[in-house]
């Protein structure tokens, strides 16, 4: 499965790495692409292991605001 989330508050390479690392720590995440210019995060995942709620929680734990 693939999901694109809009994430408010990302503005730099550190932001990008924080969000990417937090998501990659979750079981079932196969790939993460972060675009700070558009504020979008594309996530490839296995829905048997991880949910959208879990992904949003990991992003929020880093101090960012996932939308959608």
NORQUIKA-V982234 format. One record per residue. N is the residue number from 1. RES is the residue in one letter. SS is DSSP state (h for helix, s for strand, l for the rest). NEAR is the number of other ideal C-beta (glycine too) atoms within 10 Angstrom. Layout:
BEGIN
n;res;ss;near
N;RES;SS;NEAR
N;RES;SS;NEAR
END
This chain:
BEGIN
n;res;ss;near
1;X;l;12
2;X;s;9
3;X;s;15
4;X;s;12
5;X;s;20
6;X;s;13
7;X;s;24
8;X;s;10
9;X;l;13
10;X;l;25
11;X;l;11
12;X;l;9
13;X;h;10
14;X;h;10
15;X;h;18
16;X;h;18
17;X;h;12
18;X;h;18
19;X;h;25
20;X;h;18
21;X;h;12
22;X;h;19
23;X;h;22
24;X;h;13
25;X;l;9
26;X;l;17
27;X;l;10
28;X;l;15
29;X;s;20
30;X;s;13
31;X;s;12
32;X;s;19
33;X;s;12
34;X;s;21
35;X;s;13
36;X;l;16
37;X;l;7
38;X;l;11
39;X;l;18
40;X;s;15
41;X;s;24
42;X;s;13
43;X;s;24
44;X;s;13
45;X;s;22
46;X;l;11
47;X;l;10
48;X;l;9
49;X;l;12
50;X;l;20
51;X;l;13
52;X;h;15
53;X;h;8
54;X;h;15
55;X;h;22
56;X;h;18
57;X;h;13
58;X;h;20
59;X;h;21
60;X;h;13
61;X;h;10
62;X;l;18
63;X;l;11
64;X;l;20
65;X;s;13
66;X;s;19
67;X;s;9
68;X;l;10
END
